[in-house]
Amino acid sequence: MLKNRKTFNQLACGILLLSLVMGACTNPSNVRENSVPERNVPSPHLIRYSVVDKITHDTTAFTQGLVVYNGDLLEGTGQQKRTLIRTIDTLTGKAKTLYSTYRNDIFGEGITVLGEKLYQLTYQNHVVYVFDIKNFSEFEKTFTWQREGWGCTTDSTSIILSDGTASLFFVNPNSFNVEREITVVDDKGPVVDLNELEYIDGYVYANRWHSDTIYKIDPHTGHVVGLMHIDGLIQRYKPDFIDTGENVLNGIAWDQRNKTLFITGKNWPTIFKIKFTPM
């Protein structure tokens, strides 16, 4: 009798378990159709601009970061054994190397200046270099960054980083701890491959890897609010420019004093000076 009762109980439990499994499979409320939350994101507006000037750019420079400082451009370049930081005269394009003494395996990425410090990311080395802006004889210290390093900028409080995903990270400049993270989305969904960054009048402007579009991003919501199309710009001024597939648009620097945007790309022969124009 005990054996039969045990068999009955086992059979009942089996039927109950089967019904629960079937219910879960047929109940739409248990099916996660989309891992990305739906957002009501308005379509971004078109950002108009005009080219007002251009200067020569060293075609050996695999540009990864660009920033205006004290009237000059600071450029950070990448690739192993070719990573460096240098200044560029904004009138002539003449360049002067400030620092190039890295380990051979270092692949430099984005740069930004906050206070008296220059920060430089690395691609997959997980190292952030910090320089005294007045002395480039040696880096002052380093931070560890566990993600890939792509682009960086600052809102005067945090360092804002991209890692090639749709995320932007806001980190403490003194500890490099992440204090906030946003996901960048437009009306079509998440925007991945975010690369070089610049902070302009309360918005983050981002290059996107292998794209000729610059994205204007609200740093509070992550919404893309504007698009700046740079399609064909380098070919228009340099018809002999050869697209290798990797010499992509990458480099945004804002001159706040003159309200001028500097734009270039990896191994481009030209740096463009651009002004925003009214809608």
N, C-alpha and C positions, 0 to 999 in steps of 0.2 A: 504493500500500500504506500509506503514511504517512497519507494522507487518510482511508482506511477505518478505520485504527486510532484516529485522532483522533475520528472520528464514533462509533466503538464506545465509546470512553472517555467521551465526552459523554453518550451514551445511558445508560451504566451509572451515571454520577453523577446523572443525572436521576431514574432509578429509585430510587436510594438515598435521594436527597433527598425524593422523594415518600413513600417508606415511612416515613421519619423523621417527616414532617409528619403523616401519617395515624396513626402510633403515638402521637404526642403528643396528638392530638385524641381518641383513643379510650381512652387510659390515664387512669383516674380519679385516679391519684396525681399527675398534672400539672395537675389542675383545682383552682383555689383557690375552693372553694365559699363560704367565709365569711372576710372580711378581719379579723373580730374574733375573737381567741382565745377559746376556750371556757373558762369559769372555773366552779369549783364554789363558787358564792356562796350562802350560806344566805338564806332569806327574812328580811327585816328585821322587828323587833318593833314593836309599836304603842307610841308614847310618849303617855302620858296626862298631862293637865294640867288646871288650873282657873284661871279668871280671878279674880284677887283685887282688882283695882282698874283704873281707867282714867283717863286725863287727856285734855284737849282737844289736838287736833293741827291745825295750820294747813293748811287744804285747798288752799292755793296751793303747798304744798311737794311737789314731785315727788321723793319720797324715794328716794335711791340708796345711802345709807350711814348707819349708826346705830351708835353706840358709847357706852358708859358711861365717863365720866372724872371723877374727883373728885366723885362724887355727882350730877353732871348728865349729861344726854344731849348728845352732839355729833351733829349731823345734817348730812349733805352732800346737797345737792339737785342735780337735773339740769335739762336743757333749755337751749338757747342763750338767752343774755341773762337767765337766771333761775337760774344756778348760784351757789350760795353755801355757806358753812359757818356754822353757828350753834349756840348752846347752848340747851337746853330744860330748864327747871326740872321735875324729876321729880314734884313735888307739884302744880304749877299748870298745867303745859303752856306757861307763858309763855316766849317765845323772844326771844333777843337775837342779832342778826347779828354775826358776827366778821369775816367777809371776803366780799366780793362783787365785787371789782374785777378781773374777768377780761376777756379779749378777748371780743368778741361771739360768736365762733364756738365758744367753749368749752362743752362739754357734760359736766358733772361726773358722776362715778360714785361707786364705793365709797370709804369712808374707814376708816382704822384708826390707832391710836396705839401707838407702840413707843418706850419710853424717853421722851425729851423732844420727840419729833417726831410730827407728824400727817402722814400720807400720804393724798393724794387722787388717785384715778384719773380719767381722762377717757375718754369713749366711743370716738371715732374720731380724736381729736386726737393720740394717741400721746405724750401728755405726762403725767407724774406730778409733782404738786406736793408739795413738802415744806415744812411750816411748823414753826417753833419753837412748841411748845404754849403758851408763855407770851406770845407776841407774834404777833398776826395782822394787823399793819399791812401786811405784805408777805410773800410766800412767800420762803423762805430759798434754795431751789434747785429744780431740776427734774431729772428723769430722762427718758430716752426709753424708751418701751415700744412695741414694734412691733406687738403684737397689739391687739385691742379690749380696753378696760378695762371690766369689769362689777363684780365685787365683790372686797373684800379684807378680810383679818383677819390676826392674828399669833398665833404660838405662843410668843411672847417671844424667839424667835431669828430666824425668817424672816418675811417678809411673804408671805402666801398669797393668790394671785390666781385669779380666774375670768375667762374670756373668752367665755362664752356657749356653749362646747363642753362636752364631758364631762371636760375636763382641769382639774386644779388645779396651779398653778405655785408652787414654793417659791423665793423670790428673796432674795438678799443685800440687807439694808436699806441698806448703804453703797454698793453698786455697781449694784444692781438687775439683777445677772446671775442667770439661772436656775440654781439648784443641784440642783433635783430636780423631777420632774413625775410625777403619777399620773393614771390614768384612773379615773373614778368609775363603778362598775357596781353594779347590784343583781341580783336573781335573774332578771331579764328581759333584762339587757344593759346597755350604756352609758347613763348618765343625762346627757342634754345640757341646754343652756339653764341651766346653773348660774349663779346671780346673786349677790345679796348674801350675805355670809358672816359667821359668828361662830365663835370658838373657845371651846368650853366643856368644861372638865374633860377635856382630852385628845382631844376630837373636834371636827371641823368641822361646823357646822350651816349648811345652805345653803337659801336660797330658790331656787325654780326658776321661771323666767319663765312667766307665765300658768298657774301651778299654785297650788293652795291647800294644798300639802303642803310641809313643811320636812323636809329630808333630813339625817339624822345619819350622818356619814361617818368611817370609820377612816382617819386620815391616813397610815398606813403601807401599807395594802393597797389603799385606794380603795374598799373595800366599803361599801355602804350598810347600816348595822346597825340603823337605827331610822327610823320615819316618824311625823311629827307632823301630823295632819290639822287644818287651820284652816278647813275648808269652812263657809261661812255665818256666820262669827264676826262680821264687821262688820255684816251684815244683821240679826243677832239683837239687837244693841244699837242699831243705827241703821236701822230699817225703811225710812226714806226715802232710804237710800243708793242712788245710781244707778250701775250698772256701765257705764262707758263703753268697756270693753274694754282700756283702758290703765292704769286706776287699780288696779293689781294689788297683791297682797301683796308687800311688799319692804321689809324693815327688821327686823333682829334684833340686839338688844343685851343682853349678859349683865351683870347686877350681881352680881359675885362675893361681895361682902360680905353682901348680903341674899338671895342665891340666888333672884333674880327675873329673869325674862326679859321684855324689852320687845319688843312686836311692833306693827308698823304697816304701812301700804302707801302707794303713791303717791297723793297727794291725799286720803288718808283723813281723816275728821274726828276720829279717835280713835287714841290710843296705848294698847295694852292691857298691863297688868302680869300676868304669868302665873307660876304655880308648877308645877313638875313634881310629879306625884302617883305614889305607888307603883303597881306593876302589879297 
